[in-house]
Amino acid sequence: MDSPSGRQIVLMSADNLSNQMLVYSIKKELDFDCTIYSHSLNDFPEGSRFSPDILSSGESSFLFLVDCKDADIEAMTRNVIDNPVLNDHLVAFYNLSDYSESEVKALTKRVRGFFYTDDSMELFLKGVNAIFDGEVWISRQILLRYIMNHAEGHRPEADQTVQLTQREQQILSLMSAGVCNEEIGDRLCISVNTVKTHMYNIYKKIQVSNRLQAALWAARNL
């Protein structure tokens, strides 16, 4: 049965006890439909509940969590790129052991988040929700490395046509440092909904559509 929210998670991994426990936690804590799919990332056999026809129906929002334990992250990223079925769906990697340059590269290739073997279940579930809410779930180290790599040598004159308020500049600076909405709210003593409203206005003013683009804009203009 589909979850009431229409959000569905597919674990691309082996059907083992560890993943079964993860499925249980997702269903219990988030009330999302969650299924283990122990096939290749590029293999959706005919009749599968995750066939292209089902995925393109628009009735649910899918997050594919790809198990990267002992895997080549660059190879997994290429699999995501090469799979047209995943074009319109969310993809994140989990069971990562450590941060690497490969994750920085994966950010530019439709991967929306990274989960590590030492993450707590609370942090994992928080990240899953964040990805469904349109955020990118990455460590501050990776975000800062991504910004520096892309901003270096590409710093144009500040865009004088964009007028951000002092509060918007504060929020954009914190977001660019990898601070999540909840923590931004705590630091500035405002609600999460207020943070989201400010972020919406910031995106509109600087003409970007996601946090990474906003962070790059901030690195070049603030």
N, C-alpha and C positions, 0 to 999 in steps of 0.2 A: 504494500500500500504506500502511495506517495505521502510525504509529510504534509501537514496542514499548511506549512509555509511555502510549499512548492520547491524547497531546496533539497537537492539530492547529492549525496557524496558517493563517489566510486573509488574504492581502494584498489589501485592497480598493483596487486601483490599476491603473494601466496596465501592460501586459505589455511592459516595456522592459528594456534592458540592466541598468540600475541595480537594478531589482526582481528580475531574474533572478539577479543576483549576491547579493542579500540572501537569496533562497530557497536558493541554494547554501550560503551560510554557515550558515543556520539548520539545514539538513539535516546538514551536515558536523559542526558543532560541538555541536549539541543533539540530533541524531538525532530531530527532530520532523518529521512530515509537514507540508509547507508548499506552498501553492498560491496562484497569482495569480488573482484573480477580478475581471476588468475590466468589471464591471457596476455599476449604481447600487446604493448601500447598501440601497435599498428594493426592489430588483428581484431576485427569486430565481425565474427562469423554470422552468416545469414540466420535469422531467427533470434539473434541475441536481443535482450532487452535494451542493450545500448547500441543497437544498429543505427546507421545514419538517419533512417526515417524517424525513429523514436527521438533521437537527439535534436532533430530539426523541428520537432512538433511545436516547440515554444511553450509547452504546458508546464515545464519545470526548469529550474536553474541548476545546472550540474557543476560540481567541482570534482575534478579528477586529481586524486592524491596519488602521486607516483612514488613507489617505494624505491629509494636510491641507496639502500644498504649495500655497501661494497660495489657500487656501480660507478661507471665513468659518467660524471655529470655532463660533460660536453656531448657524449654520445646520447644520453637521455634527452638533452636539449634538442639535438638534431632530430630525434624521434618525434618530439612535440612539433617542431617546425614542419616536418615532412608529413604530418598527419592532418589532412584537410578537415577531417571530422571534428577535430578539436578547435577549429578556428574561432568558433563563437562560444566557446566554453572556458571556464576557469580551470587553470592547471597550477598545481603546487607540488613541490618535492618534499618528501618526508623521510625520516630515518637517516638524515645526514649526520656525519660524525664530526665535521669541523667546517669552519669557514674557508672558502677558497676563491681564487680569481674566477673559476668556472661559474660560480654563482653570480658574480657581477655580470658576466657575459649573458647568463640565462635571463637576467632581468630585461634585456632588450628583445627577448624572443618569446614573449607571451607568458612566461612563468611568473605567477603573481605572489608566490610566497615560498618560504623555506622553513621546515621544522626539523629539529635536531633530536638526537637520541637522548640527550639529557634535559630536554624540555619537560616541564611538569605538565600533567594533564590539563590543569587549569589554563596554563599558557597556550597549550595546543588548541583547546576549545575556543579560547579568546581569539586566536589567530584565524581559525576557520570562520568565525562570525565576521571578523574584520574583512576577510577576502570577499565574502558574499556581499558585504556592505560597500564594496568598491575600493577598499584600501589595498595597499601592497604590504605584505607581512614579511619584513626582513629585519635583520639585526642592524643596529646603528652603524656598526663597523662597515658592513657591506654598503649601506646607503651612502655613507660619507665617501667611501672609496669610489663608488659609482659617480657621485657628483664631481669629485676631484678629477677623475679620469676624463669626464666629458666636458668639464668646464675649462680645464687647462688648455691654453692656446686658443680658446674660443670665447674670449670675454669681450663682447661688444660694448659700445658706450651704453650707459644706463638708459633705459627707456623712459624718457621724461614725460611721455604721454600717459603713463600709468600712475595714478595717484592712490596709494594705499594709506589708510589711516594708521595711526600709531599702533592700535590694537591689531590690525591686520598684519602689520610688519612683525609684531611680536609672535603672532600665531604662525606666520609663514616661516620665521626663523626657527622656532621650536620644531615645527613639522619637518623642516629640512635637516634637522639634527637627528631625526628618527624618532621623535617623541610622539606617542600615540595620542589620539583625541582625548581619552580619559585623563591622561597625565597632563596634557595641555590645560584642560579644564581645572584640574587640581592646582596647578601652578599659578593660574591666572584668576582663580576663584570665580569661575563661571561654569555654567552647565555644559554638558557634552553637546546638547542640542544647539546651544549658542556657538560653540566651537564649530559645529557642522555648518551653521548658517554663515559664519565668517568665512569658512573654507569655500563654500559655494560662491560667495561674493568675490573672494580672491581669485578663484578659478575663472570667473566671468571677466574680471578686470584684466587679468594677465593672459587670458585666452589659452588656457590649458585644460586638459580633461582628467588628469590624474596626479597623484602625489609626486611621482618621479619627475614629471614635466614641471611641476611647480617648484620642486627642489632645484632643478637645473636652472629655472628662471631666477630663483633666489640667489644661486651661486654666482650668476652673471650680473645681477642688478642690485642686490642689497649691499 
